[in-house]
Amino acid sequence: MKKVVLSFAIAAIALGANAQKGEGFQFSAGIKPSLPLGDLSEAYSFGIGAEVGGEYHFAEKVSGIATISYNQFLGSEDKNGGLKTSMLPILAGVRFYPSQNVFIGAKVGVNMLRVSMDGFSASTSGLGYEPHVGYNAEKFQISAGYLGLSKDGASMSALTLTAAFKF
């Protein structure tokens, strides 16, 4: 897990160091509330998180993206028995812009899951994915997505809304 996070950080820094202003590379950072679905919704009612990422425009209507986010799921102890669950997806993908500001995209990568309770914790990772649609303005972007984790035939998912400032 540390190697994956380190690799992502090095790649983002290298892209940022090589990108000149005006070449189409932008960093973003923002909040990522989520609505748990399926089995995850039985224990949690809401999720909150943060996301950082980079986007590089290869062509007028196509860009590559890479993101890392952290999502903590929240709910009453009556529902989850004090269990704490979080996801750390590290994803990369492509966006297509059918119009100047509207995009449709998909990201895949690794999604790490951590579950803890009363001092005990366990972690696992699996295939992470997030198809999304959004609006890209000059200083911010908003996107809605379907964040998923799939491993050995089992899956966990949440609807996400990301609001990020670009710099």
N, C-alpha and C positions, 0 to 999 in steps of 0.2 A: 504494500500500500504506500509506503514512504517513497519507494522508487517511482511509482506512477505519479504521485503528487509532485515530486522533484522534477521529473521529466516534463510534465506540463508547465511548471514554472519556468524552466530553462527555455522551452520552446516559445513561450509567451514573451519572455525578455528578449530573446534573439529576434523574434519578429518585430518587436517594438524598437529595438536598437537599429535594425536595418530599414525600418520604414521611415521615409521622409514625409514631412508635412505635405499633404495634398496627394499622396500616393494611394489613399484609400484605406489606411489602417486606423482603427479607433479602438480604444479601450472603453469599457463600460463597467459600472458598478451600481447595484441597486438592491431593492427588497424583493422577496419572492414568497408571498402568501400562497397557501395551497389548501385544497379541499380533498381529504383522503377519500378513496373509493374502495369498493369491495371489502375484503377482510380487514383492511386498514381502517375503514370507516366504522367498524364495529368497536374498536378500541379508542379511536381518536375522532375529534370533531373538527379540528383545524390544524394547520401547520403554518409555521413562519420561518423565514430564512433569508439568506442573502446570496447574491451571485456576483461574480466578477467574470469578465470575458473580454475577448478580442474579436474583431471582425475585420477581414481584409477583402476589399472589393477587387475581384479578378477581372471583371467585366462590368459593363453598365448595369446588367440585370442579375449578376451572379456574384455571391460572396461566400467565403469560407469563414466559419466561426468555431471558436473553442471557448468553453465555459467551465467553471468550477463553482459549485454552490453547496450550501449547507442548509438542510431543512430539518427543523425540530417539530415533531408532531405533538399536539397538546390535546388534552381531554380530561374529563373528571376521573378521579380515582375510582368512582363507582363503575365506570366503563372499562378502564384499563388496569385496575388493581395496583396502581403505582408504577407500572411499567413505562419506561421512557424509551422512545424510538426516534432515531435520526437517520437521515440519508446524506451521503456525500457523493453526488454524481460528478464525474469528470467526463465531459462529452465534447465531441467535435462533429462538425457537419457542414451542411451547405444551405444557403438561402437563395431563393429565386424571387426577384422583384417584378411582379406582373405590371405594377405601376410604380411611379417614382418613390412613394413612401410606404407602400404596402408590401409585406413579404410573406412567403410561405417557406417553411424550412423543416429540416429534420436533423437531429443530432443522435449519435450513438457513442458508446464508450463503456466505461465501468461505473457501476453504482455501488457504493459501499453502504452497508446497513449496520447500525449499531443498536443493540437493545440492552438496557440496563435496569436493574432493580435491586434495591437494598445492598449496594456495594458490589454486586455481581454484574459483569457485563460480558456480552458475546458479540462478535463481529463476523460478517460474511460479506462477500461481494458477488456480483453477477453482472449480466448484460444490462446496461443502462440505455435508455432511449427516451427521446422527447421530440415528437412532432409538434410544431408550433406555427402560429400565424401572428402577425403583429403589424404595428405601425412604427415607422422610423422617422422621427423629426430631426431637426438640426442638432439639438442639445439633449434629447432624451429618446427613449424607445419604450414601447409597451407591447408585451406579447402574452398570449394565452397558449398554454401547452398541456400535454398529457405526459407526465413524468412517470416512467415505469422502471421496475427492476424485475428481471426474470432470471431464475436459477432452478435447474433441475425440474422443469415443468411447473414450478410455482411462480406466482408473480404478485407484486404489490404495486399500487399505482395511486396517483393523485392528479387532480386538475391544478394547474399552476397559473398564476398571473405575475409576470415580472415587470416591474417598473424600474428602469435604469437610466442614470445620467451618463452621457458620453463625454469623454475628454481625450 
